[in-house]
Each structure stands twice: as structure tokens, then as C-alpha cells.
Amino acid sequence: MENKITAGTIARTICLVLALVNQCLGMAGIQLIPIEDETINTLVTTLWTVGAAVWAWWKNNSFTKAALAGDAVMKKAKGED
């Protein structure tokens, strides 16, 4: 079995990076979501950042060869292979 980073790991990581960039830009006064009411804008971007962070790191995000090999062993032990 070849160890590869899953599409889900990549998608969650990209979503988290985009949320963090958006949050940092918002703190710098650059609004990417054009909403006039600052309270709503802050709420939306904060919820997006928190949601992306929880989603991204709730899952097992294996990037290294050792972690991917460990995932293969875990799946085999669980009978998911």
C-alpha cells in the first residue's frame, strides 16, 4: 500500500489557511467580506476561522512518511484496509 496524503487532509489545511489569512487581513482593516456592519463582519470571520480550525484539526492530518505509515498500520489493525 502506498502512503499518500489524503484529499481531505489537503482540503482541511487549505480551508484553515484561508480562514487564518482572512482573519489576519480583517484585523489589519482589510475586509474581504464586504458587509457594512462591522459587528456582523467580525462575527462571520471569527466563526469561519474557528470552524475551519476545529474541522481541520479534528481529523487526523498525516503529512510525514512516518505518520502515513502509522495510518496504514492503524487501518490494517482496524480491518479497514
C-alpha positions in Angstrom: 0.0 0.0 0.0 1.4 3.4 -1.0 1.1 6.1 1.7 -0.4 9.3 0.3 -1.7 12.5 1.9 -5.5 12.3 1.6 -7.5 14.9 -0.3 -9.4 15.6 3.0 -6.2 16.5 4.8 -5.3 18.9 2.0 -8.8 20.4 1.8 -9.0 21.0 5.6 -5.5 22.5 5.7 -6.3 24.9 2.8 -9.5 25.9 4.4 -7.7 26.6 7.7 -5.0 28.7 5.9 -7.6 30.7 4.0 -9.6 31.4 7.2 -6.5 32.4 9.1 -5.4 34.7 6.3 -8.8 36.3 6.1 -8.8 36.8 9.9 -5.4 38.4 9.8 -6.5 40.7 7.0 -9.6 41.6 8.9 -7.5 42.6 11.9 -5.4 44.8 9.7 -8.5 46.6 8.5 -8.7 44.9 5.0 -12.2 43.4 4.7 -12.6 40.5 2.2 -16.2 40.0 3.0 -18.0 43.3 2.1 -20.5 43.7 4.9 -21.2 47.2 6.1 -21.9 46.3 9.7 -18.6 45.7 11.4 -20.1 43.5 14.1 -21.6 41.1 11.6 -18.3 41.0 9.6 -16.3 40.2 12.7 -18.7 37.5 13.8 -18.7 35.8 10.4 -15.0 35.8 10.0 -14.4 34.6 13.6 -16.9 31.8 13.2 -15.3 30.8 9.9 -11.9 30.8 11.5 -13.0 28.8 14.5 -15.0 26.3 12.3 -12.1 25.8 9.9 -9.6 25.3 12.8 -11.9 22.7 14.5 -12.6 20.9 11.3 -9.0 20.9 10.1 -7.5 19.5 13.3 -10.3 17.3 14.5 -9.3 14.9 11.7 -6.1 13.0 11.6 -3.9 15.1 9.3 -0.9 13.0 8.4 1.9 14.8 6.4 5.1 12.9 7.2 6.0 9.5 5.9 6.1 8.1 9.4 2.6 9.4 10.2 1.2 8.0 6.9 2.9 4.6 7.6 1.3 4.7 11.1 -2.1 5.4 9.5 -1.7 2.3 7.3 -0.9 0.2 10.3 -3.9 1.6 12.2 -6.2 0.9 9.2 -4.9 -2.7 8.9 -5.4 -3.2 12.6 -9.0 -2.0 12.4 -9.6 -4.1 9.3 -10.3 -1.0 7.1 -7.6 -2.0 4.6 
